[in-house]
């Protein structure tokens, strides 16, 4: 989770995912858009498990004569949490290839009351990274197109050893981690009737593009996406988020974006395997890879299992490690049940008899 993966610049995290998938999978491939696909099982029916590994970030758009960088967002940022944030400007593809900077915040002493009451738009923010001019910035490796991530690390929330962790970009690499938990379970007794495609997808944050490509290529009979979902937090009313709570288990999505027999199967498997779980009503699009997968080609049986998240799309998101582990357990239990499922894409319900 510590490796950066701003959408379109996922190289560091991709290497780590390939390394983890290679411990369990029969094969690992990377497609043209950067999706990492690990497969296990030898059956005829294809099952796709999707979790995106790209993250939101910033991209340098211009460096002025004083060495400050203006930038734009990659993915959806709330400018309130971006203002004043320390960032890493990535100038290469290795773990230490970054320049430390800060999104400058005008001191309150120098701001009048009207300025303090307004949110500064991202277009008016600048990154200070210690350069005094354009030439010095170039020598540091900072140029137009460099991407930036928050300079924060993963830590326990509260005391060391807590079930809760805080960090950037849990959306959505924590779901990839949950799928690796499922891989660990399934690799001990690989499915005989299914071929499972574990897909770490790219470019979800700019429109679920990786999921669309991989679903088109894989042509899954059934697909389960995993992502984070909003949980109750300060200022967030329970009725806005289906009373989803961190630490209370995976969240199973119900609604038009999902196939009812599959979500009912997931709920039953959670209950029978003593996996704490929650339910979220999703009246339209889920905003996850499931939305793209469901209608690719001729459509797919589709479900969503999510990890509760507080403070999504901020430098300091919060998740529960037990929720992450239980998502992996529920995915594995559902896959085992799917081996004997007779769910079909198309069912003939009427045929006129010849006269």
N, C-alpha and C positions, 0 to 999 in steps of 0.2 A: 504493500500500500504506500510505501514511502517514495517509490519512483514516480516521477512526474509523467503525465500523459495528457497534456492539453490536446483537444481534438485536432487531429491532423499531424500531431507531433508525439506519437505514443511510443516511440522506439524503446525507451528505457524500460517502461513497464511491460511492453510486449516481450522483451527478452526474458523477464522474470516469469511471465505466464507460461511461455514455451518451456522453460526449465521445470516448472511445477507440473504441467500437463504431461511432460515426457516421463515422469515418475510412474504414471498410472495408465496412460493411453496406449492403444495399439499403434496409432499413427497420429502425428500432429502436422497440420499444414497452416500456411498463412496465405490468404487470398489477396487479390489485387488491391482491395481497399484497406487491408490490414487486419481483418478479422482473424483470430486464432481459433482453429477448429481441432479439437482433440476427439478421437473416436474410440469407443470400446463396444464390444458385442459383435455378433455375426448374423443377426437376424435380418429379415427382409423389410420389416417396418422401420422407417427412420423417425427417430424422436430427436427434436432439437431443444437444447437447453441454452437460453440466451441471457447473458448479463454483460452490460457494456463496461469497458475499462477506460474509456476516455473521460476527461474531466473538464470542467469549465476553467477558464483562465483569461489572460489578456494577451494582446498582440501589439507590439510596437509599430506605430504608423508613421512617426516623424520624430526627428531629433533636431531641436532648435539650436541656434548659435551659442546659447549658454550651456548646452549639454543636457538639457532636460528632455525626456521622452514623453510625447503624447501617445496615447494608446486607445485601443478599442477592446470591447469585450468579446470573448469567444464563449458562446453559450449565454445563458441568462444570469446576469449579476444584478443584485440590488445595490445601487450606488451608495446607499447608507452604510453598508458594511465594507465597501471597497475603500472608501476615503480614509486615509491614514494607515493603510495596511502595509506591512513589510512584505516585499516580494523578492523572488528569485528570478532574474532575467536569464533565460537559458541561452548560452552561446555555443553549446555543443551537446553531444549525446551521452556523455559520461556523468557519473553521479556528482562530480565536483565541478562540472562545466557551467557554472552560473556566476553572475555578478549580483551582489546584494543591493537592493534599492528600497525606496519607500515611496508610496503614493503620498505626495506632500499634502499636508493639511494646514491651512492658514490658521495661525494662532488666534484664539478667541479675543486676545487683547487688541488685535488689529482688525477685527471684524465688527461691523455694526450689527444692531439687533436684527435687522431684516435679513442679513446674510446668515446669521446663526439659525434662523427659523426655516431656512430653505435647504433642500438637498442639492448638493453640488452634482451636476450631471457629469457623467464619465468623460464626455468630450472636453470638459473644462479642467480635468485633472491632469497632472503631470507626475512622472516618476523621476525622483532625484536619485541618481546612482553614483554620484561623486565625480562625474565628468565636468570639465569646465568649458568644453566646446565640442563641436562635431568631430574634430580630428581625434581628440582624446577618447571620445566615445568609441570611435572606430578601432582604436588601438586596444580597447578593452573587449572588443568583439561584439559590442552592442550595435545593431543595425536594424533597419526596417525589416519586419517579419519575425524578429525574435519573439518568442512567447514567454509569458511570465506566470508563475504560480505563487500562492501565498507562502511566506517563509514561516511555516508552522510544522510541527512534528506530531506524531501520534503519541498521546500520553494517556495515562489513566485519569479519569475524572474523579476527583476526590483523592482517596488514598490509593497507594500502590496495591495492585491486586484486585481493584474494583471490577465489577462486571461491566461498568460503563467506560468507554474510551472516547477521547476527543481528538479530532484531527480534520484535515482538509480532505475533500474528494472521496469520502465514504460513498458518495453518489458517483459511481456505483461499483467501485472495485470491491466493496465488501460483498456484493453478490457473487462476483467471480470467486472470492475466497470461500463463500458458502458452497459454490458448485464444486470446488476442489475438495471440500469436506464430503460431498456426495460421491465424488470420484473415488475417494479413499474407501468408502463403504462398498460401492458397486464393484470396484476392481477385485475384491476378494472373491466375488461370485458373479462374474460378468453375465449380463442377460443373454439368453440363448435365442430368444425370438425377436429381439430388437437390436437395432444398431443405434447407439446413442452418440449424438454429436454435441459435445460441450463447446459452445461458441462464445468466446469473449469478443463481443462486438465493438466496433468503432463508430464514431461520429453520431452517437445517439443524441448528444447535446445540441446538435444542429439539424436534427430532423430524422433520427432513427435510420440513417442511411446504411450503416453496416448491417443491421438486421434485415433490411430489405434485400440486400445483395446475397447474404448467406442463406436466407430462406428460399430465395429463387433458385439457388444452386443445389441446396440440400433436398428441397421438395418434401418437407416433413409431413408425415401422417399426423403427428401430434407435436406440439411445442409448448414449453413452459418457460416463461420469462421471469427473471427475478430482478428487482430493483429496490430502491429505498422508497419509503412512503412517509408522509408527514405524521408526526405523533403529537400528542398533547404536550404543550410547552407554555411557558409564560406568554400570555397574550393570545394563545390559540385555544379557542373554545372547543370542547369535546365534540359538539355537534358538527363542526366543520371537518373533522377528520375521523368520523365514525368511532370516536372515543378510543382511537388507537393509542396504546401505551407502550413505551419502551420497557423491555424486560418481560413482556407478557406473551412473547412468542411470534412466530411468523404470521403475516397478514395475508389471507386468501381473498383475492378480488372476485367480486360477483357483479355481473352486469353484461351489457351487450358486447363488450370487447372479449368476452370469454365464453367458453363452451360449458353449458350447465352440467352435463354428466361428468366433466373433468373436475370442475370445482367441487361438486358433491363428492367425488372420489377422494379429492385431497382432504376435504374436511373429515371424511370417514377414516382415512388412513391416519390423520393426525390424532383423532380420538382413540383409535384402536392401538396406536403406538405410544400413547401417553405423552404426546407432544403438545405443549400449550400452544394455542393458536387463537387468532382473531379473524374477524371478517370485516371487509370494507366494501361499501356500496360504491360502484363506479358507474354512473348513469350513462356515460358516453365514452369518449376516448380516454384511455388510461395515461397517455403521455409517456408510455414505456415502449420497449421493443415489441411487446405483445400487440400493439396497435398496428405496426407494420406487418408483422408475421401473419396475423389472422387473415389478411386479404391478399397475400402474395400468391401468384399463380391462381390456382383454383380454390385457395383458402386452406386453412389448417385448423384442426382441433387445437384450441389455445387456452392457456391458463396463466395466472400470475400469482407468484408467491413473493411477498415483499418483506423487507426489513424495516422496522420503525426507525425514524430518524428525526432528531430535533435540530433545528437551525440549518435546514437544507440550503445549499448554494451560498454558504458563508465559509470563511476560513476556519471555522471551528464547529464542525458538525459533531453530533453525539449519537452513538449507537450502543447496543448491548451485545457483548460477545456471546452470551447464551442465545440471543435471538439469531445471531449469525450461524451458530452451530446447529440450532434447531431447523433453520431453513435447509441446511445441508441434509439433515436427517429426513425431513419431510419430502424433499426432492427425491432422495434415494428410495424411500418407502413407496412413493407414487410411481416411480419407474418400475419397481418390482410388480406392482399391481397392474400396470399397463401391459405387462407381458401377456396376460390372459384376458385383456379387454377386447370386446367386440364392437367398440365404437366405430362408426363409419362416417365418411364424409357425405355420401349421398345414399339415400334410401328410397327405393321405389315404393310408393304408397298406393299406386293405382295403375292398372293396365286393362284397357278395354278388351273384352273377349271377342274373338272373330265372330261375325254374324253368320 
